[in-house]
Amino acid sequence: MKDTQKEKLTKLMAEEFTAIELNLYLDTHPQDKRALELYNQTVDRLYALLEEYERQYGPLSNFGLSPSSYPWQWIEEPWPWEMNFCDREDNEQCGYTKKS
């Protein structure tokens, strides 16, 4: 996997984490206008990153949530959960196991 793909997916995951955390906060603080603004800004960035990533590398989800260009991209590797985000050579220490 190219470093740029890994970097883009890492940014996407960070925005997704932020959106989830803000969503949980807003569940208990629905009147917090600043948190709602931050949530909406985060979601906008998340959608933009998701669209850019999927345009370059293919869909991250299936079942009608992500369109695909031709040929069908869902079967392309690596799958998002198979990517190694560990920069160490000893991948097993990072929870990553290569396919045989």
For each residue, the residues with C-beta under 8 A, 3 or more apart:
1: 5 6 78 83 84
2: 5 6
3: 6 7
4: 7 8
5: 1 2 8 9 56 57
6: 1 2 3 9 10 83 85
7: 3 4 10 11
8: 4 5 11 12 49 52 53 56 57
9: 5 6 12 13 53 80 83
10: 6 7 13 14 85
11: 7 8 14 15 49
12: 8 9 15 16 46 49 50 53 60
13: 9 10 16 17
14: 10 11 17 18
15: 11 12 18 19 42 45 46 49
16: 12 13 19 20 46
17: 13 14 20 21
18: 14 15 21 22 42
19: 15 16 22 23 39 42 43 46
20: 16 17 23 24
21: 17 18 24 25
22: 18 19 25 26 35 38 39 42
23: 19 20 26 27 39
24: 20 21 27 28
25: 21 22 28 29 32 35
26: 22 23 29 30 32 35 36 39
27: 23 24 30
28: 24 25
29: 25 26 32 35
30: 26 27
31:
32: 25 26 29 35 36
33: 36 37
34: 37 38
35: 22 25 26 29 32 38 39
36: 26 32 33 39 40
37: 33 34 40 41
38: 22 34 35 41 42
39: 19 22 23 26 35 36 42 43
40: 36 37 43 44
41: 37 38 44 45
42: 15 18 19 22 38 39 45 46
43: 19 39 40 46 47
44: 40 41 47 48
45: 15 41 42 48 49
46: 12 15 16 19 42 43 49 50
47: 43 44 50 51
48: 44 45 51 52
49: 8 11 12 15 45 46 52 53
50: 12 46 47 53 54 60
51: 47 48 54 55
52: 8 48 49 55 56
53: 8 9 12 49 50 56 57 60
54: 50 51 57 58 59 60 66
55: 51 52
56: 5 8 52 53
57: 5 8 53 54
58: 54 68 73 74 76
59: 54 62 65 66 67 68 73 74
60: 12 50 53 54 66 80
61: 65 66
62: 59 65 66 74
63:
64:
65: 59 61 62
66: 54 59 60 61 62
67: 59
68: 58 59 72 73 74
69: 73
70:
71:
72: 68 75
73: 58 59 68 69 76
74: 58 59 62 68
75: 72
76: 58 73
77: 82
78: 1 82 83
79: 82 83
80: 9 60 83
81:
82: 77 78 79 99
83: 1 6 9 78 79 80
84: 1 91 94 96
85: 6 10 94 96
86: 91 93 94 95 96
87:
88: 91 93 94
89:
90: 93 94
91: 84 86 88 94 96 97 98
92: 95 96 97
93: 86 88 90
94: 84 85 86 88 90 91
95: 86 92
96: 84 85 86 91 92
97: 91 92
98: 91
99: 82
100:
